[in-house]
Structures are given as structure tokens and as C-alpha cells.
Amino acid sequence: MTALKNLTLSNLSTESLTDCFEELPWLREVRLLQCYKLMRLPTNLTLCSLETLIIIGCNPKLKKRCERGTGEDWPIIAHIPRLFIE
């Protein structure tokens, strides 16, 4: 699993993800789709080499937390070159 490059999580029924991303050194893309209960991102996203983060159809509070410059989760994802949050 440490060689995982792309990860899609869909319809999760959890409010948060575990801090396991530093254990995935090759992970380049994460997609979070229709995860309406997800309220925040794991803090250790800052430790991985993500190139793309896609968040679609998730909780509106998560979208607000990811707002550029002002969101609570912005410092966690600011280093990711391609962000798509709807």
C-alpha cells in the first residue's frame, strides 16, 4: 500500500480521516467524493507530496475550511499545486 499513487474515497460516513498520509510517500492524487459527513482534513496532509486534491460534493463546512488564505484547513493544503474544491 505504500506505493499507492491515487486514492479515491467516496460516500464516507465519517467526520474525519486518520492521520496516515505520511505513510504513503508516493501518493500524488486524492479525490474525496460525496463525503457529506467529512468535516475536516487530516493535519498530516502537509507531510505528503500530493500534487492534486479534488473535493466534490462534500460537506459545505469542509469547503469553507479549505478556502484559500482564510480557511482553517488552508495551511494543510496550501502546498498542493492543483486544488479542485466544489
N, C-alpha and C positions, 0 to 999 in steps of 0.2 A: 504494500500500500504506500510505502514511502516514495515510489516512483510515479504516483498519481499526478497528472498534469492538469486535468479538467475535472471539476466537480459540480454537479447539478443537484440541488436539494429542492424538492417540490412538495408542497402541501404539508409542511412540518406542523406538528401540533405542540410546539414548544415555544417558550418566550425568549430563550437564549440558546446559543450554541456553546459547546465546550471549548476551552482554550487548547486546541490540539493542532493548530495550524503550523506551529514551529516544527512539528514532526513530519511535515510534508514539504521538503525542500524544493521539490520540482513543480509544485502546484503553481500554475500560471493563470488559471481562469476559474472563477467561482460564479455560479448562477444560483440565485435564490428566487424561486418562482412560486407565487401563490402561497407564501408562508405568512398567512394573515396574523397569526399569534406572535410572530417573531418581533420582539420589542427593541432589541439591541444587538450589536455585532460583538464578536469576541475581541477582547483587547489585544490579543497576540497576533492579530492580522498585521500589525506593524512589523512583525518579525519575519514575515514570509515575503517571497518575491513575486507576489501577484502582479500581473500585467493588466488583467481585466476583471472587473467586478460588475455583475449585472443583477439588479434587484428589480423585479417586476411583479406587480400585484400583491405586494406585501402590506403590512400594517402601515397606515399613514403616519403613525408616530415614528416608525423606523425611518421613513423618508425624511421627516423633519430632523431627526437626529443626524442624518447624513448630509444636511445642507452645507454647501461649500462655505468654509470660513466660520460659520456660526453654530453648526450642529454639534451636539455632544460627542458624536461618533466621528466627526470630521478628522480629528487628529489621528484616528486609527486608520483611515483610508486615504488621507491626503497624498500619500506616496504612490498610489496606484495610478498609472498613466491613463487607463481607459475606464471611466465610470459611467454606467448607464443606470439611472435610478428613476423609475416611473411609479 
